[in-house]
Amino acid sequence: MIEFFSGAVTAGYLVAAGFFFHFFRKTRDRLFIAFTVAFLLFALNQALVGLFGVTTEPQSLVYVLRVLGFVVILAAILDKNLLRRSG
């Protein structure tokens, strides 16, 4: 049952990445491509957790992908806000 939910969450992350990529293609805003990359990292993280049956995720190396995704989002938000102030 856990594998099913892991797959469903992975699919949700991929759908979100697809939407953000669609918005990026329309607007060419770097924030959307950063969110696309972040959600692809989240999907990869969740898929690896489901495939390898990681029970203690914070103690595994797979967790680094999720942290990296949040770092990408944070960097994109900071970039967007700093670019708006200087421009």
N, C-alpha and C positions, 0 to 999 in steps of 0.2 A: 504494500500500500504506500509506503514511503517513496518508492521509486516512481509511482504514478504521480504523486504530488510534486516530486522533484522535477519530473518531466513537464508538468503543467506550469510550474513556476518558470522553468527554462523557456517554455514556449511564450509565456507572457512577457518575459524580458526581451525575447526576439521580436515580438510584435511591437513593443515599445520602441526598440531600436529602429525598426522599420518606419514607424511614424516619425521619429525624430529625423531620420535620413530623408524622408519625404519633405519635411519642413525645411531641412537644409537645402535641398535642391530647389525649392521655391524661393527662399530668401537669401541664400548664400551667407547666412549668419554662422559664425564659428561656434557660437554657443550650442547650436543644434548638432553639429558634428561631434562636439565634445560629449554631449549627452548620448549620441549614438555609440561612440566608443565605450563610454562608461557602461551602458546597458549591454553591450556585447561582452564586456568583461564580467558583468554580473551573470549573464547567461552561461558563459564558459565556467565560471565558478560553480554555479548550481549544477551544471551538467557533470562536472568532475566529482562533486560531492555525491551525486546520485549514482554515478558509474562505479566509483571506488568505495562507496559505502562508508564515507568518513563519518565517524561518530562524534569526535571531538574536534569540530571545525576550527575553533580559535587556536588550537595547538598544532594544526597542520599547515603545510605550505600553501594549500589551496586558498586559505583565507587571505593571502596576499593579493589575490586578484580582486577581491571585494574592496579591500583597502585602497588599492590602486584606482579602482573605479570611482570611489569617493574623492580621491585626490584629484582626478581628472575633472570631476564636477566642480570641486572647490576652485581649482585653477581657472576653469572657464568662467565661473561667476566673478572671480576677482578680476580677470582680464576684461570682462564685459564692463564692470563698474569702473575700473581704472581708465579704460579706453574712453568711456563716456565722459568722464571728468576732464581728461586732457584734451579731448577733441571738441 
